[in-house]
Amino acid sequence: AVGGAVGANRLCVLVPCHRVLGSDGRVTGFSAGDGVATKVRLLALEGSVLS
């Protein structure tokens, strides 16, 4: 359900679907821009630390 909702999101910066991680904590699935690379850049801009 969450994947379908965020996948249909056209306002990825205003509705922060890039903050959704996989159930195992991995950075997965992002359809905007360059996919996961864009998601990682957005998280980094917000100051998130990924390991």
Chimera marker file (.cmm) of the C-alpha trace (Angstrom):
<marker_set name="trace">
<marker id="1" x="0.000" y="0.000" z="0.000" r="1" g="1" b="0" radius="0.5"/>
<marker id="2" x="2.750" y="2.458" z="0.906" r="1" g="1" b="0" radius="0.5"/>
<marker id="3" x="4.702" y="1.679" z="-2.255" r="1" g="1" b="0" radius="0.5"/>
<marker id="4" x="1.665" y="2.331" z="-4.447" r="1" g="1" b="0" radius="0.5"/>
<marker id="5" x="0.905" y="5.616" z="-2.725" r="1" g="1" b="0" radius="0.5"/>
<marker id="6" x="4.416" y="7.005" z="-2.882" r="1" g="1" b="0" radius="0.5"/>
<marker id="7" x="4.905" y="5.684" z="-6.405" r="1" g="1" b="0" radius="0.5"/>
<marker id="8" x="1.994" y="7.848" z="-7.554" r="1" g="1" b="0" radius="0.5"/>
<marker id="9" x="3.357" y="10.918" z="-5.753" r="1" g="1" b="0" radius="0.5"/>
<marker id="10" x="4.188" y="13.697" z="-8.237" r="1" g="1" b="0" radius="0.5"/>
<marker id="11" x="5.398" y="16.128" z="-5.557" r="1" g="1" b="0" radius="0.5"/>
<marker id="12" x="8.338" y="14.165" z="-4.192" r="1" g="1" b="0" radius="0.5"/>
<marker id="13" x="9.929" y="17.102" z="-2.395" r="1" g="1" b="0" radius="0.5"/>
<marker id="14" x="6.715" y="18.480" z="-0.855" r="1" g="1" b="0" radius="0.5"/>
<marker id="15" x="5.386" y="15.035" z="0.094" r="1" g="1" b="0" radius="0.5"/>
<marker id="16" x="8.599" y="13.414" z="1.340" r="1" g="1" b="0" radius="0.5"/>
<marker id="17" x="8.281" y="9.912" z="-0.086" r="1" g="1" b="0" radius="0.5"/>
<marker id="18" x="12.092" y="9.817" z="-0.429" r="1" g="1" b="0" radius="0.5"/>
<marker id="19" x="12.196" y="9.197" z="3.333" r="1" g="1" b="0" radius="0.5"/>
<marker id="20" x="10.558" y="5.769" z="3.001" r="1" g="1" b="0" radius="0.5"/>
<marker id="21" x="13.089" y="2.943" z="3.370" r="1" g="1" b="0" radius="0.5"/>
<marker id="22" x="12.756" y="-0.783" z="2.782" r="1" g="1" b="0" radius="0.5"/>
<marker id="23" x="11.621" y="-2.975" z="5.680" r="1" g="1" b="0" radius="0.5"/>
<marker id="24" x="15.247" y="-4.052" z="6.115" r="1" g="1" b="0" radius="0.5"/>
<marker id="25" x="16.462" y="-0.430" z="6.262" r="1" g="1" b="0" radius="0.5"/>
<marker id="26" x="17.899" y="-0.381" z="2.744" r="1" g="1" b="0" radius="0.5"/>
<marker id="27" x="17.458" y="2.583" z="0.395" r="1" g="1" b="0" radius="0.5"/>
<marker id="28" x="15.270" y="1.103" z="-2.324" r="1" g="1" b="0" radius="0.5"/>
<marker id="29" x="12.696" y="2.015" z="-4.954" r="1" g="1" b="0" radius="0.5"/>
<marker id="30" x="12.404" y="5.601" z="-6.134" r="1" g="1" b="0" radius="0.5"/>
<marker id="31" x="10.873" y="6.618" z="-9.448" r="1" g="1" b="0" radius="0.5"/>
<marker id="32" x="11.795" y="10.311" z="-9.614" r="1" g="1" b="0" radius="0.5"/>
<marker id="33" x="14.885" y="11.642" z="-11.357" r="1" g="1" b="0" radius="0.5"/>
<marker id="34" x="17.666" y="9.060" z="-11.501" r="1" g="1" b="0" radius="0.5"/>
<marker id="35" x="15.895" y="6.658" z="-9.161" r="1" g="1" b="0" radius="0.5"/>
<marker id="36" x="17.677" y="5.593" z="-5.981" r="1" g="1" b="0" radius="0.5"/>
<marker id="37" x="20.605" y="7.954" z="-6.706" r="1" g="1" b="0" radius="0.5"/>
<marker id="38" x="18.185" y="10.897" z="-6.546" r="1" g="1" b="0" radius="0.5"/>
<marker id="39" x="16.695" y="9.532" z="-3.322" r="1" g="1" b="0" radius="0.5"/>
<marker id="40" x="20.165" y="9.331" z="-1.749" r="1" g="1" b="0" radius="0.5"/>
<marker id="41" x="20.958" y="12.918" z="-2.838" r="1" g="1" b="0" radius="0.5"/>
<marker id="42" x="17.690" y="14.231" z="-1.340" r="1" g="1" b="0" radius="0.5"/>
<marker id="43" x="18.382" y="12.434" z="1.939" r="1" g="1" b="0" radius="0.5"/>
<marker id="44" x="21.932" y="13.824" z="2.013" r="1" g="1" b="0" radius="0.5"/>
<marker id="45" x="20.639" y="17.369" z="1.416" r="1" g="1" b="0" radius="0.5"/>
<marker id="46" x="18.444" y="16.915" z="4.491" r="1" g="1" b="0" radius="0.5"/>
<marker id="47" x="21.436" y="15.815" z="6.545" r="1" g="1" b="0" radius="0.5"/>
<marker id="48" x="20.556" y="12.120" z="6.742" r="1" g="1" b="0" radius="0.5"/>
<marker id="49" x="23.464" y="9.780" z="7.408" r="1" g="1" b="0" radius="0.5"/>
<marker id="50" x="23.214" y="6.452" z="5.600" r="1" g="1" b="0" radius="0.5"/>
<marker id="51" x="25.362" y="3.474" z="6.478" r="1" g="1" b="0" radius="0.5"/>
<link id1="1" id2="2" r="1" g="1" b="0" radius="0.2"/>
<link id1="2" id2="3" r="1" g="1" b="0" radius="0.2"/>
<link id1="3" id2="4" r="1" g="1" b="0" radius="0.2"/>
<link id1="4" id2="5" r="1" g="1" b="0" radius="0.2"/>
<link id1="5" id2="6" r="1" g="1" b="0" radius="0.2"/>
<link id1="6" id2="7" r="1" g="1" b="0" radius="0.2"/>
<link id1="7" id2="8" r="1" g="1" b="0" radius="0.2"/>
<link id1="8" id2="9" r="1" g="1" b="0" radius="0.2"/>
<link id1="9" id2="10" r="1" g="1" b="0" radius="0.2"/>
<link id1="10" id2="11" r="1" g="1" b="0" radius="0.2"/>
<link id1="11" id2="12" r="1" g="1" b="0" radius="0.2"/>
<link id1="12" id2="13" r="1" g="1" b="0" radius="0.2"/>
<link id1="13" id2="14" r="1" g="1" b="0" radius="0.2"/>
<link id1="14" id2="15" r="1" g="1" b="0" radius="0.2"/>
<link id1="15" id2="16" r="1" g="1" b="0" radius="0.2"/>
<link id1="16" id2="17" r="1" g="1" b="0" radius="0.2"/>
<link id1="17" id2="18" r="1" g="1" b="0" radius="0.2"/>
<link id1="18" id2="19" r="1" g="1" b="0" radius="0.2"/>
<link id1="19" id2="20" r="1" g="1" b="0" radius="0.2"/>
<link id1="20" id2="21" r="1" g="1" b="0" radius="0.2"/>
<link id1="21" id2="22" r="1" g="1" b="0" radius="0.2"/>
<link id1="22" id2="23" r="1" g="1" b="0" radius="0.2"/>
<link id1="23" id2="24" r="1" g="1" b="0" radius="0.2"/>
<link id1="24" id2="25" r="1" g="1" b="0" radius="0.2"/>
<link id1="25" id2="26" r="1" g="1" b="0" radius="0.2"/>
<link id1="26" id2="27" r="1" g="1" b="0" radius="0.2"/>
<link id1="27" id2="28" r="1" g="1" b="0" radius="0.2"/>
<link id1="28" id2="29" r="1" g="1" b="0" radius="0.2"/>
<link id1="29" id2="30" r="1" g="1" b="0" radius="0.2"/>
<link id1="30" id2="31" r="1" g="1" b="0" radius="0.2"/>
<link id1="31" id2="32" r="1" g="1" b="0" radius="0.2"/>
<link id1="32" id2="33" r="1" g="1" b="0" radius="0.2"/>
<link id1="33" id2="34" r="1" g="1" b="0" radius="0.2"/>
<link id1="34" id2="35" r="1" g="1" b="0" radius="0.2"/>
<link id1="35" id2="36" r="1" g="1" b="0" radius="0.2"/>
<link id1="36" id2="37" r="1" g="1" b="0" radius="0.2"/>
<link id1="37" id2="38" r="1" g="1" b="0" radius="0.2"/>
<link id1="38" id2="39" r="1" g="1" b="0" radius="0.2"/>
<link id1="39" id2="40" r="1" g="1" b="0" radius="0.2"/>
<link id1="40" id2="41" r="1" g="1" b="0" radius="0.2"/>
<link id1="41" id2="42" r="1" g="1" b="0" radius="0.2"/>
<link id1="42" id2="43" r="1" g="1" b="0" radius="0.2"/>
<link id1="43" id2="44" r="1" g="1" b="0" radius="0.2"/>
<link id1="44" id2="45" r="1" g="1" b="0" radius="0.2"/>
<link id1="45" id2="46" r="1" g="1" b="0" radius="0.2"/>
<link id1="46" id2="47" r="1" g="1" b="0" radius="0.2"/>
<link id1="47" id2="48" r="1" g="1" b="0" radius="0.2"/>
<link id1="48" id2="49" r="1" g="1" b="0" radius="0.2"/>
<link id1="49" id2="50" r="1" g="1" b="0" radius="0.2"/>
<link id1="50" id2="51" r="1" g="1" b="0" radius="0.2"/>
</marker_set>
